[in-house]
Amino acid sequence: MLENSNRRKFIKDAAITGAAFSVMSTPMKVFAAEKKSTVRIGMIATGFRGQSHLGEMLKRNDVEVIAMADPDKRMMAMAQKLVAEHGKKAPVEYTNGDYDYRNLLKRTDIDAVIVASPWQWHRDHGIDAMNAGKIVGMEVCGAIHLQDCWDFVNTYEKTKVPIMMMENVCYRRDVMAVLNMVQKGLFGDLLHLQGGYEHDLRGVLFNDGTPNAGPGVEFGDKGFSEAHWRTVHHQKRNGELYPTHGLGPVATMIDLNRGNRLTALSSVSTKSMGLNRYVANSPYGGPDHPNAKIHYKLGDVVSTQIQTTNGQTILLTHDTSSPRPYNLGFRVQGTNGLWMDYSGGGFDKGHIYIDGKSPDDAWESPQKWLEEYDHPLWKRYSKEAEGAGHGGMDYFVDNAFIESIKRDRPFPLDVYDLATWYAITPLSEKSIAEGGTLQRIPDFTNGKWRTRKPVFGLSDEY
Ligand SMILES: NC(=O)c1ccc[n+]([C@@H]2O[C@H](COP(=O)([O-])OP(=O)(O)OC[C@H]3O[C@@H](n4cnc5c(N)ncnc54)[C@H](O)[C@@H]3O)[C@@H](O)[C@H]2O)c1
């Protein structure tokens, strides 16, 4: 994970940082020098997403799950049940409130943590872990404040403890085949890219967790899982709240932060109607239910246009409050053709057109192209990925995390990607609040984007 030349410095810096970090009184252990064949994991948050990472970890014989922190005892019990089903030793539990994760971080027998907590916790969980010398796998979202993004970068640069952006959609099979086509020049020079999060979340945003009752109309204190925390973001914020599923995959195709960078964005939103209508029309709610009358600030469809220094444009769409089938809406367009997806993935879905190879002015099914350019990683690991979440892509993101640590190699999606992608959210909120004004996107690499080389998808190992 750490470049070899940095290892000695890391050990020295880590000791200094560990001493300075008040919460972490125990000395840090530098894992890689001692133990490379097994990665010892701590889980921070064992909700639904934490459990899917946990499931991937439990399948592996090169991972030990040592401890898990989550204040929700119901989620913790579900996670422990999963561990027992895999016949593994029960991890130590930290369930004593929101800050018990810091006691997990004090352990000297953990190399890395996977963070799958609510968005408002990502900053503290990630930064406290890096300061405690624990390598971080960070789930997706957007930042609450722009400063959070700098905090991630500054903490990494101070501690040299790596953090991986766990964006699983970068590993979707059709996305990786298209990446392969991009890297082989099939589309020519890339011009315009689209992606988004177009997913009807209404049944997730209103769910009281009553077993078998189906989605309800409650959220916040009465809500379960994401209804407990995510819906409040819809109530209080208007912006591109979930940028990474759309941006991450196209970012790897245009070598973002590695020869290219985002320069500016502008966002606009529609009015907000979907969540009110949902509660008003629900048999559990009705027009007089308090949650049918709340003002949800988030516009039903948020559109964000982004520019890059290499002359591309990107359009992101956030659309989670309306009845609609799932779609991430990818479009990858270059000087020589384009691919468009209109579903949740699959080689037979969407359209492709390659100038000079496709029939004149006619869309083709992408199937034969995506099969021909199936990514070497997928060819190699498709068996292992069978049964893993989200059509197998969860296997790849977790495998990349563990293999990078074991092989002491840089993460394919690193702190600069995390900061840049997370920054879209607060910048889009500001843009919308100011009527769509252009917002400059900071260069979180401080100029290193000019010389950093592309890595994602270029190895057939992980
Ligand atoms: N990549 C994907 O495909 C994908 C899918 C779903 C969710 N996610 C992301 O995963 C994250 C978690 O989402 P989820 O669906 O699992 O939500 P969830 O509500 O099911 O789980 C969140 C868990 O975090 C716990 N938690 C809250 N505060 C905590 C704290 N201080 N310390 C430790 N644990 C704490 C909660 O008790 C809960 O169990 C979010 O960032 C979400 O956007 C990603």
The ligand as an SDF file (V2000), in Angstrom:
LIG
                    3D

 44 48  0  0  0  0  0  0  0  0999 V2000
  -21.9230    1.3070   -2.8650 N   0  0  0  0  0  0  0  0  0  0  0  0
  -23.1870    0.8980   -2.7800 C   0  0  0  0  0  0  0  0  0  0  0  0
  -23.7040    0.2020   -3.6340 O   0  0  0  0  0  0  0  0  0  0  0  0
  -23.9790    1.3010   -1.5730 C   0  0  0  0  0  0  0  0  0  0  0  0
  -25.2290    0.7180   -1.3190 C   0  0  0  0  0  0  0  0  0  0  0  0
  -25.9280    1.1000   -0.1710 C   0  0  0  0  0  0  0  0  0  0  0  0
  -25.3790    2.0370    0.6860 C   0  0  0  0  0  0  0  0  0  0  0  0
  -24.1650    2.5960    0.4010 N   0  0  0  0  0  0  0  0  0  0  0  0
  -23.5490    3.5730    1.3060 C   0  0  0  0  0  0  0  0  0  0  0  0
  -23.1660    2.8620    2.4880 O   0  0  0  0  0  0  0  0  0  0  0  0
  -23.3220    3.7240    3.6170 C   0  0  0  0  0  0  0  0  0  0  0  0
  -24.2550    3.0670    4.6280 C   0  0  0  0  0  0  0  0  0  0  0  0
  -25.5110    2.8360    4.0450 O   0  0  0  0  0  0  0  0  0  0  0  0
  -26.4770    1.6660    4.5420 P   0  0  0  0  0  0  0  0  0  0  0  0
  -27.4460    1.4360    3.4560 O   0  0  0  0  0  0  0  0  0  0  0  0
  -25.7060    0.5440    5.0660 O   0  0  0  0  0  0  0  0  0  0  0  0
  -27.2240    2.3970    5.7510 O   0  0  0  0  0  0  0  0  0  0  0  0
  -27.7840    1.7030    7.0790 P   0  0  0  0  0  0  0  0  0  0  0  0
  -28.6060    2.7310    7.7530 O   0  0  0  0  0  0  0  0  0  0  0  0
  -28.4110    0.3990    6.7500 O   0  0  0  0  0  0  0  0  0  0  0  0
  -26.4800    1.4380    7.9210 O   0  0  0  0  0  0  0  0  0  0  0  0
  -25.7510    2.4680    8.5250 C   0  0  0  0  0  0  0  0  0  0  0  0
  -25.2410    1.9380    9.8560 C   0  0  0  0  0  0  0  0  0  0  0  0
  -24.3600    2.9030   10.4300 O   0  0  0  0  0  0  0  0  0  0  0  0
  -24.5440    2.8250   11.8140 C   0  0  0  0  0  0  0  0  0  0  0  0
  -23.9750    4.0030   12.4770 N   0  0  0  0  0  0  0  0  0  0  0  0
  -24.5500    5.2230   12.6420 C   0  0  0  0  0  0  0  0  0  0  0  0
  -23.7280    6.0180   13.3690 N   0  0  0  0  0  0  0  0  0  0  0  0
  -22.6210    5.2750   13.6390 C   0  0  0  0  0  0  0  0  0  0  0  0
  -21.4410    5.5340   14.3730 C   0  0  0  0  0  0  0  0  0  0  0  0
  -21.2100    6.7230   14.9120 N   0  0  0  0  0  0  0  0  0  0  0  0
  -20.5280    4.5580   14.4990 N   0  0  0  0  0  0  0  0  0  0  0  0
  -20.7410    3.3330   13.9280 C   0  0  0  0  0  0  0  0  0  0  0  0
  -21.8480    3.0370   13.2190 N   0  0  0  0  0  0  0  0  0  0  0  0
  -22.7780    4.0050   13.0790 C   0  0  0  0  0  0  0  0  0  0  0  0
  -26.0490    2.7070   11.9610 C   0  0  0  0  0  0  0  0  0  0  0  0
  -26.4220    2.2750   13.2530 O   0  0  0  0  0  0  0  0  0  0  0  0
  -26.3620    1.7060   10.8770 C   0  0  0  0  0  0  0  0  0  0  0  0
  -26.3210    0.3740   11.3260 O   0  0  0  0  0  0  0  0  0  0  0  0
  -23.7940    5.0610    3.0580 C   0  0  0  0  0  0  0  0  0  0  0  0
  -22.6880    5.8700    2.7780 O   0  0  0  0  0  0  0  0  0  0  0  0
  -24.4740    4.6670    1.7750 C   0  0  0  0  0  0  0  0  0  0  0  0
  -24.5390    5.7220    0.8540 O   0  0  0  0  0  0  0  0  0  0  0  0
  -23.4740    2.2360   -0.7060 C   0  0  0  0  0  0  0  0  0  0  0  0
  1  2  1  0
  2  3  2  0
  2  4  1  0
  4  5  1  0
  4 44  2  0
  5  6  2  0
  6  7  1  0
  7  8  2  0
  8  9  1  0
  8 44  1  0
  9 10  1  0
  9 42  1  0
 10 11  1  0
 11 12  1  0
 11 40  1  0
 12 13  1  0
 13 14  1  0
 14 15  2  0
 14 16  1  0
 14 17  1  0
 17 18  1  0
 18 19  2  0
 18 20  1  0
 18 21  1  0
 21 22  1  0
 22 23  1  0
 23 24  1  0
 23 38  1  0
 24 25  1  0
 25 26  1  0
 25 36  1  0
 26 27  1  0
 26 35  1  0
 27 28  2  0
 28 29  1  0
 29 30  1  0
 29 35  2  0
 30 31  1  0
 30 32  2  0
 32 33  1  0
 33 34  2  0
 34 35  1  0
 36 37  1  0
 36 38  1  0
 38 39  1  0
 40 41  1  0
 40 42  1  0
 42 43  1  0
M  CHG  2   8   1  16  -1
M  END
$$$$
